[in-house]
Amino acid sequence: MASSGARDGGPGAPGPPAEPAEPGEQPWRGRRETPEERANRRWSELLQEVRVTQTGVQILFGFLLTVVFTPRFATLGHTDRTIYVVTVVLGAATTGALIGPVSFHRIVSGRRLKPQTVAWASRLTMTGVVLLLATVTSALLLILRIALHSAAVPYVVAGVVAWLVLCWFGLPGWALRRYGHRE
């Protein structure tokens, strides 16, 4: 059985010296893999991430699409209807951004553009995550406005958004600053 160092590109791993995965990345860090192997690995990892986010977006967007057909929708005021429309548009944009990597890959597949495909798909996925944050914020605002009729709603929404920003961006950013510059 291979040692974990050889399996994950650690010391003693076979293969050519690692090349930088991104401009400015040090070549001695990370796995020892060819650019094609790196692109394939990064593509597989990205697909797993997109699968997780797409499931949540599909559930949220499906729910949003049904709201307009409920009897309660007719009683919403102008502000709540506007928030609803903004939420649905954000949900559609989120869906587009998170499905974008799949169509991008399908269109350019077989053209030897895997590293570029991974880079663009990664950008689309991050755009989708930002749009998902906006969609969740808007949906939460609408639901809590209707459910609570309270002046506390914006504060509750702000607290949840702060938590999501911490989980989705703050902690990864902290980890990059804390551990990203080690040799």
N, C-alpha and C positions, 0 to 999 in steps of 0.2 A: 504494500500500500504506500502511495506517495506521501511524503511529509506535507504538512500544511504549508510550509514555506514554499515548496515546489508547486503546490496546487494554486496558491494565491499570489504567486509572483514574488515571494519573499526571498531572503538570501538563499542562494544556491539554486534558484529557479532556472530551468533551462531556457534557451531562446536568446534572441538578440537583445541588446540593451534597449530598455524602454525609451521610446521617443515621447516628447511632450504631447499630451492629449489635447491641450489647448495652448494657444500662443502665450508664452511667458511662463508656462509650467516647467518646473525643473525635471530633466529627463531621468534622474535617479529615483524619483518617487513613484510609487504605485507598482502596478504589475509589469512584468516583462512580457509584452505582447506586440505583435505586429499591428500596424495601423488598421488592417482589415479585421483582425481579431478584436481590437479595441472597439471599432465601430459596431461589430456584431454584438459584443457584450453590452455596450452602451445602448444599442437599439433594444435588446431584450429587456434591460432594466427599465428603459423608458416605457416600453409597452406595458409592463407590469404596473408602473405608476399610473399610466393613463387608464388602465382597466379599473383601478380603485376609484379614481376621481369620476370616471364616466358613470359608474353605477350610482353614485350619489347624485350626480347631476341629472341623470335620467329620472330618478325617483322624484327629485325636487321639481324638475321641469314638467313631468307628467302631472304632478299634483297641481302646479300652477295653471296648466292648461284646462283643468277641470273646474277650477274655481268659478270661472265666468258663467258656467251653466248651473250654478246653485241658486236657490231662491234668495239667499242672503246677499248675493252680489248686487241685485237690483236696489238694495237699500243703502249701498255704500255712497258716501259723499264724494264730491269732486276730488278732494285731496287723496282719499284712499284709492279711488279709481286710477288716478295718475300714478300713485306708487305701484299699483298692480301692473299697469302697462309698462312702466319702467322695469319692474321685476321680470316680467315675461320677456321683454326685449333683452335684458341682461342674461336671462336663462338661455335664450336662443343663441346669443353671441358666445356664451360659455360652451354650449354644446358644439357650436361650429369650431371653436378653437381646440376643443379636446378631441374632436373627430378629425380635425385637420391633419395630424400626423399620419393617420391611416391612409387618407387619400393622397397625401404627399408621397408617401412611400410607394403606394400602388402605381402612381403616375410615373415616378422616376425609377422604379424597380428594374434591375437588369442593366442599368446605364453606368454602373461603376461610380455611383455618387453616394455611397453609403455614409461616409463621414459627413458630407454636406447635408444629407438627409437627416442624420441624427442631430446635427446642429440646428437645423430649421425646425425639426419636430420638437426639440427641446424648447426652443423659443415659443412655439405655438402652445406647448403644454404650460409653460410658465404664464403666458398670457391667459390661458384658460383658468389657471389657479387664481390669478388676480381678478378675473371676471367672476369666478365662483365666489370669491370673497364679497364682491359687490352684490352679487345675486342673493347670497345668504343674508347680507346686511339688509337689503331692500325687503326680502321676504319676511325677515324677523320683524322689521319695523312695521310692515303692514299687519302681520298677525297679532303682534302685541298691541298695536293701536286699536284694533277691533276687539280684542279679548279683554284688555284692561281699562281702556278709556282713562288713562292716568298720565299725569305730567312726568312720571318716573320713566316712561317708555324710552325716551331718547337716552337716558342714563344706563338703562339695562342693555339697550342695543349697543351703546358705546363700550360697555364692559365686555360683552360677548365678542365684539369686533376686536377689542384690544387683546383678548385671550386668543382669538384665531390668528391675529397678526403675530403674536408671540410664538404660538405653536408652529405656524406655517413659514414664518420668515425670520423672526427674532432668534429662536434657538438654532436654526441652521446657520444664520449669520454669525452668532456667537461661536459656534463650533468651528466655523471657517477661520475666524480670527484667532481662536484659542489654539487650534490644532493644525490649521492649514499651513503653517510656516515651519513645521518641524521637518527635520531631515530624516 
